[in-house]
Amino acid sequence: MGQQVTVVIGIGGMGETLARRQGPGRKLVLADFNEAALSRVADTLRGEGYDVDTHVVDVSSRESVAKLASDAAAVGTITQVAHTAGLSPTQAAAEAILKVDLAGVAFVLDEFGTVIAPGGAGVVIASMAGAISQGHFPAELEGLLAHTPCDQLLELPFLSEPSFAESNAAYAISKRGNQLRVQAASIAWGARGARINSVSPGIIATPMGQEELAGESGRQMQAMTDASAAKRLGTSGDIANAVAFLLGPDSSFITGTDLLVDGGVVAALRSGNLTIG
């Protein structure tokens, strides 16, 4: 099979933890928009003995993602892909969130779906916001999110409606779209003998998560944590454990699904023990 390659897109808190977890004995291809941060993480990992290549990527550009997929395939056999890159509602306006979180995931699914090796697996980091949104959108809308060609995805008329002009709403529909597109993409990935799933984290104590907690939604997020069964914030390690399972051989019969890793927040909502405005 040759040198096995693990691709990690997005090297924030979750991405760096995943790279460290999945990288031993493999070629690690790390990709991010922030070149300085990418170099810092890569240098740290190289100092710990990891074999690392870096690529600057703009996931909102199909051409950029296609080049990343091609370059990664040129160095070995791609058997693992973890896509963690994204923008939160406190980091960006709705338009940027839709480009990165919605279209960016669609581009990654399409482009890496053409280079993933038989027996390989991928994971997309979605969000519990997508699970909370489940059932809130009409079936026709969800069908369009799942199956519209990725180059036309941002042209869907409903994404221009005022209801999605606010960052939180754009984030929620993007993350629901991630879950739906992973489900749809599992057919094409399966034709190559590969699997693709998503993980939907709850409130995680990464720098992005801490930024959200300090923002306008912080009080509501703390209420969610307090009402959950776990009653704590998640960690990057919690997410890495879930991703490692979905990338590994113990999940060989699991594809096209979403794993909710939220400490029980969504369960509290669905049971009526928690309400959100």
For each residue, the residues with C-beta under 8 A, 3 or more apart:
1: 4 77 79 117
2: 76 77
3: 26 27 75 76 77
4: 1 25 26 27 76 77 79 80
5: 26 27 28 29 72 73 75 76 77 78 79 80
6: 19 22 23 26 27 28 29 79 80 81 82
7: 29 31 68 72 78 80 81 82 112
8: 11 15 18 19 22 28 29 30 31 82 84
9: 15 31 32 57 59 68 81 82 83 84 85 108
10: 14 15 31 32 83 84 85 86 125
11: 8 15 16 19 30 31 32 34 37 38 41 84
12: 15 16 84 85 206 207 208
13: 16 17 204 206 207 208 209 236
14: 10 17 18 84 125 201 204 206 236 239 240
15: 8 9 10 11 12 18 19 30 32 41 82 84 85
16: 11 12 13 19 20 41 236
17: 13 14 20 21 236 237 239 240
18: 8 14 15 21 22 82 84 236 239 240 243
19: 6 8 11 15 16 22 23 28 30 41 45 50
20: 16 17 23 45 48 50
21: 17 18 240 243 244
22: 6 8 18 19 26 28 80 82 243 244 247
23: 6 19 20 26 28 45 50 51 52
24: 50
25: 4
26: 3 4 5 6 22 23 51 80
27: 3 4 5 6 51 53 75 76
28: 5 6 8 19 22 23 45 50 51 52 53
29: 5 6 7 8 52 53 54 55 68 71 72 75
30: 8 11 15 19 38 41 42 45 52 53 54 55
31: 7 8 9 10 11 38 54 55 56 57 68 85
32: 9 10 11 15 35 37 38 41 56 57 85
33: 56 57 58 59 85
34: 11 37 38
35: 32 38 39 56
36: 39 40
37: 11 32 34 40 41
38: 11 30 31 32 34 35 41 42 54 56
39: 35 36 42 43 54
40: 36 37 43 44
41: 11 15 16 19 30 32 37 38 44 45
42: 30 38 39 45 46 52 54
43: 39 40 46 47
44: 40 41 47 48
45: 19 20 23 28 30 41 42 48 50 52
46: 42 43 49 50 51 52
47: 43 44
48: 20 44 45
49: 46
50: 19 20 23 24 28 45 46
51: 23 26 27 28 46
52: 23 28 29 30 42 45 46
53: 27 28 29 30 72 75
54: 29 30 31 38 39 42
55: 29 30 31 67 68 71 72
56: 31 32 33 35 38
57: 9 31 32 33 64 65 67 68 85
58: 33 61 64
59: 9 33 64 65 83 85 100 104 105 107 108
60: 64 96 99 100 103 104 107
61: 58 64 65 107
62: 65 66 107 110 111 150 151
63: 66 67
64: 57 58 59 60 61 67 68
65: 57 59 61 62 68 69 104 107 108 111
66: 62 63 69 70 107 111
67: 55 57 63 64 70 71
68: 7 9 29 31 55 57 64 65 71 72 111
69: 65 66 72 73 78 111 112 114 115
70: 66 67 73 74 115
71: 29 55 67 68 74 75
72: 5 7 29 53 55 68 69 75 78 115
73: 5 69 70 76 78 115
74: 70 71
75: 3 5 27 29 53 71 72
76: 2 3 4 5 27 73
77: 1 2 3 4 5 117 120
78: 5 7 69 72 73 81 112 115 116 117 120
79: 1 4 5 6 116 117 119 120 121
80: 4 5 6 7 22 26 120 121 122 247
81: 6 7 9 78 108 112 116 120 121 122 123
82: 6 7 8 9 15 18 22 122 123 125 243 247
83: 9 10 59 105 108 122 123 124 125
84: 8 9 10 11 12 14 15 18 125
85: 9 10 12 15 31 32 33 57 59 100 104
86: 10 100 101 104 125
87: 91 92 96 97 100 101 171
88: 91 92 171 208 211 212
89: 92 97 167 168 170 171 212 215 217
90: 167 211 212 215 216 217
91: 87 88 208 211
92: 87 88 89 96 97 100 167
93: 96 97 167
94: 97 98 164 165 166 167 169 170
95: 98 99 170
96: 60 87 92 93 99 100
97: 87 89 92 93 94 100 101 102 167 170 171 174
98: 94 95 101 102 103 154 159 164 170 174
99: 60 95 96 102 103 104 154
100: 59 60 85 86 87 92 96 97 103 104
101: 86 87 97 98 104 105 170 171 174 175 178
102: 97 98 99 105 106 145 153 154 173 174 177 178
103: 60 98 99 100 106 107 150 153 154
104: 59 60 65 85 86 99 100 101 107 108
105: 59 83 101 102 108 109 124 174 177 178 181
106: 102 103 109 110 150 153 177 181
107: 59 60 61 62 65 66 103 104 110 111 150
108: 9 59 65 81 83 104 105 111 112 124
109: 105 106 112 113 122 124 150 181 182 185 196
110: 62 106 107 113 114 150 185
111: 62 65 66 68 69 107 108 114 115
112: 7 69 78 81 108 109 115 116 122
113: 109 110 116 185 188 189 192 194 196
114: 69 110 111
115: 69 70 72 73 78 111 112
116: 78 79 81 112 113 120 121 122 189 192 194
117: 1 77 78 79 120 192 193 194
118: 192 193 194
119: 79 193 194
120: 77 78 79 80 81 116 117 192 193 194 195
121: 79 80 81 116 194 195 196 197 246 247 248 251
122: 80 81 82 83 109 112 116 189 194 195 196 197 247
123: 81 82 83 196 197 198 199 243 246 247
124: 83 105 108 109 178 182 196 197 198 199
125: 10 14 82 83 84 86 198 199 201 239 243
126: 130 175 178 179 182 198 199 200 258
127: 130 131 171 175 178 200 201
128: 131 132 200 201 202 260 262 265 266
129: 132 133 171 172 175 176 200
130: 126 127 133 134 172 175 176 177 178 179 200 258
131: 127 128 134 179 200 258 260 262 266
132: 128 129 136 172 266 269 276
133: 129 130 136 137 172 173 175 176
134: 130 131 176 179
135:
136: 132 133
137: 133 141 142 145 173 176
138: 141 142
139: 142 143
140: 143 144
141: 137 138 144 145 158
142: 137 138 139 145 146 176 180
143: 139 140 146 147
144: 140 141 147 148 156 158
145: 102 137 141 142 148 153 156 173 176 177 180 181
146: 142 143 177 180 181 183 184
147: 143 144 184
148: 144 145 152 153 156
149: 152 153
150: 62 103 106 107 109 110 153
151: 62
152: 148 149 155 156
153: 102 103 106 145 148 149 150 156 177
154: 98 99 102 103 159
155: 152 159
156: 144 145 148 152 153 159
157: 160 161
158: 141 144 161 164
159: 98 154 155 156 164 173
160: 157 164
161: 157 158 164 165
162: 165
163: 166 169
164: 94 98 158 159 160 161 169 170 173
165: 94 161 162 169 170
166: 94 163 169 170
167: 89 90 92 93 94 97 170 171
168: 89 171 172 217
169: 94 163 164 165 166 172 173
170: 89 94 95 97 98 101 164 165 166 167 173 174
171: 87 88 89 97 101 127 129 167 168 174 175
172: 129 130 132 133 168 169 175 176
173: 102 133 137 145 159 164 169 170 176 177
174: 97 98 101 102 105 170 171 177 178
175: 101 126 127 129 130 133 171 172 178 179 200
176: 129 130 133 134 137 142 145 172 173 179 180
177: 102 105 106 130 145 146 153 173 174 180 181
178: 101 102 105 124 126 127 130 174 175 181 182 198
179: 126 130 131 134 175 176 182 183 198 200 258
180: 142 145 146 176 177 183 184
181: 105 106 109 145 146 177 178 184 185
182: 109 124 126 178 179 185 186 196 197 198 256 257 258
183: 146 179 180 186 256 257 258
184: 146 147 180 181 187 256
185: 109 110 113 181 182 188 189 196 256
186: 182 183 189 190 195 196 197 255 256
187: 184 190 191 256
188: 113 185 191 192
189: 113 116 122 185 186 192 194 195 196 255
190: 186 187 193 194 195 255 256
191: 187 188
192: 113 116 117 118 120 188 189
193: 117 118 119 120 190
194: 113 116 117 118 119 120 121 122 189 190
195: 120 121 122 186 189 190 246 251 252 254 255 256
196: 109 113 121 122 123 124 182 185 186 189 255 256
197: 121 122 123 124 182 186 246 251 254 255 256 257 258 259
198: 123 124 125 126 178 179 182 257 258 259
199: 123 124 125 126 239 242 243 246 258 259 261
200: 126 127 128 129 130 131 175 179 258 259 260 261 262
201: 14 125 127 128 204 234 238 239 261 262
202: 128 224 228 234 260 261 262 263 265 266
203: 209 212 213 221 224 225 233 234 262 263 265
204: 13 14 201 208 209 233 234 235 236 238 239
205: 209 210 233 234 235 236
206: 12 13 14 209 210 236
207: 12 13 210 211
208: 12 13 88 91 204 211 212
209: 13 203 204 205 206 212 213 233
210: 205 206 207 213 214
211: 88 90 91 207 208 214 215
212: 88 89 90 203 208 209 215 217 218 221
213: 203 209 210 218 221 222
214: 210 211 218
215: 89 90 211 212 218
216: 90
217: 89 90 168 212 220 221
218: 212 213 214 215 221 222
219: 222 223
220: 217 223 224 276 277
221: 203 212 213 217 218 224 225
222: 213 218 219 225 226
223: 219 220 226 227 274 276
224: 202 203 220 221 227 228 265 268 274 276
225: 203 221 222 228 231 232 233 263 265
226: 222 223 231
227: 223 224 265 268 273 274
228: 202 224 225 231 262 263 264 265 267 268 274
229: 263 264 267 268
230: 234 263 264
231: 225 226 228 263
232: 225 263
233: 203 204 205 209 225 263
234: 201 202 203 204 205 230 238 239 261 262 263
235: 204 205 238 239
236: 13 14 16 17 18 204 205 206 239 240
237: 17 240 241
238: 201 204 234 235 241 242 261
239: 14 17 18 125 199 201 204 234 235 236 242 243 261
240: 14 17 18 21 236 237 243 244
241: 237 238 244 245
242: 199 238 239 245 246 259 261
243: 18 21 22 82 123 125 199 239 240 246 247
244: 21 22 240 241 247 248
245: 241 242 248 250 251
246: 121 123 195 197 199 242 243 251 254 259
247: 22 80 82 121 122 123 243 244 251
248: 121 244 245 251
249: 252
250: 245
251: 121 195 197 245 246 247 248 254
252: 195 249
253:
254: 195 197 246 251 257
255: 186 189 190 195 196 197
256: 182 183 184 185 186 187 190 195 196 197
257: 182 183 197 198 254
258: 126 130 131 179 182 183 197 198 199 200
259: 197 198 199 200 242 246
260: 128 131 200 202 266
261: 199 200 201 202 234 238 239 242
262: 128 131 200 201 202 203 228 234 265 266
263: 202 203 225 228 229 230 231 232 233 234
264: 228 229 230 267 268
265: 128 202 203 224 225 227 228 262 268 269 274
266: 128 131 132 202 260 262 269 270
267: 228 229 264 270 271
268: 224 227 228 229 264 265 271 273 274
269: 132 265 266 273 274 275 276
270: 266 267
271: 267 268 274
272: 275
273: 227 268 269
274: 223 224 227 228 265 268 269 271
275: 269 272
276: 132 220 223 224 269
277: 220
